[in-house]
Structure formats: C-alpha cells, structure tokens
C-alpha cells in the first residue's frame, strides 16, 4: 500500500520543516511526498531543498489559483493508493501514523474503511 502525501504551501518558512520531518520520519511505509509551493518569497524553498535529494519528495513551485488548485496539481501527479492532504504546519503526530493506518486499512474489507 502506497501513500501520497500532498502539502500545499506558500511563505511557510516558519512551519514547513516540522511538517516535512513528520512525513519523512514515518517508519516502514511506502510513501511519496508531494509539495506544491505557490512561489514562496521567503525561505520556504530553501528549507524544502534541504530534503529533496535525500527523501522521496516531489517539489513543484509555480503560481497557482489557491490551495484547491495546488492540491489538485498534487493529485494529478500522485501515484499512491491513498492520498493524504497535510497542510503546511500540520504534523503526523508520531512516526508510526502511516504504518498504523496501513495495518488498519489492510485489516478491513475493501468496501468498508473505519
């Protein structure tokens, strides 16, 4: 099971690094991380660039028409079985969140997710 996590961001230099770390430090899970940046003019891109080469992060930085447009761009390039929208500054609360979700999803009927 593969998760696609999409974060839309703009000028989130104060909060983006904690969001990135909460994603890249997930244990034992297949994931891709897509960050859609709306041409930040602070240090957001510098922070993201620190992680792009060492972790499965796809970065797109281009103008968009708001958060919904940014999320839709991420959906179009995602390859996961499940998509998670994670706002800039939001966190996965611990390093086993996706592993726990995967186990829960695998234990349920495909017609029912609780």
For each residue, the residues with C-beta under 8 A, 3 or more apart:
1: 30 81 82 102 105 106
2: 30 31 32 79 80 81 82
3: 29 30 31 32 80 81 82 83 84 98 101 102
4: 31 32 34 74 78 79 80 82 83 84
5: 23 31 32 33 34 83 84 85 86
6: 34 35 36 71 74 75 78 83 84 85 86
7: 16 19 23 33 34 35 36 85 86 87 88 90
8: 36 38 64 67 70 71 74 85 87 88
9: 12 16 35 36 37 38 40 44 70 88
10: 37 38 39 40 44 88
11: 40 41 42 44
12: 9 15 16 19 40 42 44 88 89
13: 16 40 42 43 44 46 47
14:
15: 12 18 19 88 89
16: 7 9 12 13 19 20 35 44 47 48 88 89
17: 20 21 47
18: 15 21 22 89 91
19: 7 12 15 16 22 23 86 87 88 89 90 91
20: 16 17 23 24 33 35 47 48 51 57
21: 17 18 24 25
22: 18 19 25 26 86 91 92 93
23: 5 7 19 20 26 31 33 86 92
24: 20 21 33 51 55 57
25: 21 22 95
26: 22 23 29 31 92 95 96 97 98 99
27: 95 96 99
28: 96 99
29: 3 26 98 99 102
30: 1 2 3
31: 2 3 4 5 23 26 56 80 98
32: 2 3 4 5 56 58 78 79 80
33: 5 7 20 23 24 55 56 57 58
34: 4 5 6 7 57 58 60 74 77 78
35: 6 7 9 16 20 48 57 58 59 60
36: 6 7 8 9 60 61 64 70 71 73 74
37: 9 10 40 44 45 48 59 60 61 62
38: 8 9 10 61 62 63 64 70
39: 10 61 62 63
40: 9 10 11 12 13 37 44 45 61
41: 11
42: 11 12 13
43: 13 46 47
44: 9 10 11 12 13 16 37 40 47 48
45: 37 40 48 49 61
46: 13 43 49 50
47: 13 16 17 20 43 44 50 51
48: 16 20 35 37 44 45 51 52 57 59
49: 45 46 52 59
50: 46 47
51: 20 24 47 48 54 55 57
52: 48 49 55 57 59
53:
54: 51
55: 24 33 51 52
56: 31 32 33
57: 20 24 33 34 35 48 51 52
58: 32 33 34 35 77
59: 35 37 48 49 52
60: 34 35 36 37 73 74 77
61: 36 37 38 39 40 45
62: 37 38 39
63: 38 39
64: 8 36 38 69 70 73
65: 68 69
66: 69 70
67: 8 70 71
68: 65 71 72
69: 64 65 66 72 73
70: 8 9 36 38 64 66 67 73 74
71: 6 8 36 67 68 74 75 85
72: 68 69 75 76
73: 36 60 64 69 70 76 77
74: 4 6 8 34 36 60 70 71 77 78 83
75: 6 71 72 78 83
76: 72 73
77: 34 58 60 73 74
78: 4 6 32 34 74 75 83
79: 2 4 32
80: 2 3 4 31 32 83
81: 1 2 3
82: 1 2 3 4 101 105
83: 3 4 5 6 74 75 78 80
84: 3 4 5 6
85: 5 6 7 8 71
86: 5 6 7 19 22 23 90 92
87: 7 8 19 90
88: 7 8 9 10 12 15 16 19
89: 12 15 16 18 19
90: 7 19 86 87
91: 18 19 22
92: 22 23 26 86 95 97 98
93: 22 97
94: 97
95: 25 26 27 92
96: 26 27 28 99 100
97: 26 92 93 94 100 101
98: 3 26 29 31 92 101 102
99: 26 27 28 29 96 102 103
100: 96 97 103 104
101: 3 82 97 98 104 105
102: 1 3 29 98 99 105 106
103: 99 100 106 107
104: 100 101 107 108 114
105: 1 82 101 102 108 113
106: 1 102 103
107: 103 104
108: 104 105 112 113 114
109: 112
110:
111:
112: 108 109
113: 105 108
114: 104 108
